[in-house]
Amino acid sequence: MKKIAILSLAAAGLLAACSPESYESAPVTVDTPQGPVVCQLYTKNLLDWDRSISRPSTVSVEDADTICKNEGVRQQQS
């Protein structure tokens, strides 16, 4: 029983360490002609996770996510 508990705790710790939340930056706001898009960016090596967390109703989720991925690339190159 002890072995199962220890393995469960180890697995939970490993999953927490690999979760996107552990790599998040502070939210970043990108001004667009349609209004501000708020992005959740991650470390500079994990651009695939970059996504929008707030957007104007006139901007689709896909477009907002693209804006955020582009911002991640911009920050990576700076």
C-alpha positions as CSV (number, residue, x, y, z in Angstrom):
1,M,0.0,0.0,0.0
2,K,2.9,2.4,0.8
3,K,4.4,1.7,-2.6
4,I,1.2,2.6,-4.4
5,A,1.0,5.9,-2.4
6,I,4.6,6.8,-3.2
7,L,4.2,6.0,-6.9
8,S,0.9,8.0,-7.0
9,L,2.7,11.1,-5.4
10,A,5.6,10.7,-7.8
11,A,3.3,10.6,-10.8
12,A,1.3,13.6,-9.6
13,G,4.5,15.6,-9.1
14,L,5.8,14.6,-12.6
15,L,2.5,15.6,-14.2
16,A,2.5,19.0,-12.4
17,A,6.0,19.7,-13.5
18,C,5.1,19.0,-17.1
19,S,1.9,21.0,-17.2
20,P,1.7,24.1,-19.3
21,E,1.0,26.3,-16.2
22,S,4.6,25.8,-15.0
23,Y,5.9,27.5,-18.2
24,E,3.4,30.4,-18.4
25,S,4.5,34.0,-18.6
26,A,2.4,36.9,-17.4
27,P,-0.3,37.6,-19.9
28,V,0.7,39.9,-22.8
29,T,-1.6,42.3,-24.6
30,V,-1.2,42.8,-28.3
31,D,-3.0,45.8,-29.8
32,T,-4.7,45.1,-33.1
33,P,-7.0,47.3,-35.4
34,Q,-10.0,45.3,-34.0
35,G,-8.9,45.8,-30.4
36,P,-6.6,44.2,-27.8
37,V,-5.9,40.5,-27.9
38,V,-4.6,39.1,-24.6
39,C,-2.1,36.3,-25.0
40,Q,-0.8,33.5,-22.8
41,L,2.7,33.0,-23.8
42,Y,5.0,30.3,-22.6
43,T,8.8,29.9,-22.6
44,K,10.6,31.0,-25.7
45,N,11.1,27.3,-26.7
46,L,7.4,26.4,-26.5
47,L,5.8,28.6,-29.1
48,D,3.3,25.9,-30.0
49,W,1.5,26.4,-26.7
50,D,1.0,30.2,-27.2
51,R,-2.7,31.1,-27.3
52,S,-5.2,33.8,-26.8
53,I,-7.1,34.1,-23.5
54,S,-9.1,37.2,-24.4
55,R,-10.1,38.8,-27.7
56,P,-12.5,41.2,-29.3
57,S,-15.7,39.6,-30.6
58,T,-14.7,40.6,-34.1
59,V,-11.6,38.4,-34.0
60,S,-12.0,34.7,-34.3
61,V,-10.3,32.3,-31.9
62,E,-8.1,31.0,-34.7
63,D,-7.0,34.5,-35.7
64,A,-6.4,35.6,-32.1
65,D,-4.3,32.4,-31.5
66,T,-2.3,33.2,-34.7
67,I,-1.7,36.8,-33.3
68,C,-0.4,35.3,-30.1
69,K,1.8,32.8,-31.8
70,N,3.3,35.6,-33.9
71,E,3.9,37.6,-30.7
72,G,5.7,34.6,-29.2
73,V,7.9,34.4,-32.3
74,R,8.5,38.2,-32.1
75,Q,9.6,37.9,-28.5
76,Q,11.7,34.8,-29.2
77,Q,13.7,36.8,-31.8
78,S,14.2,39.9,-29.6
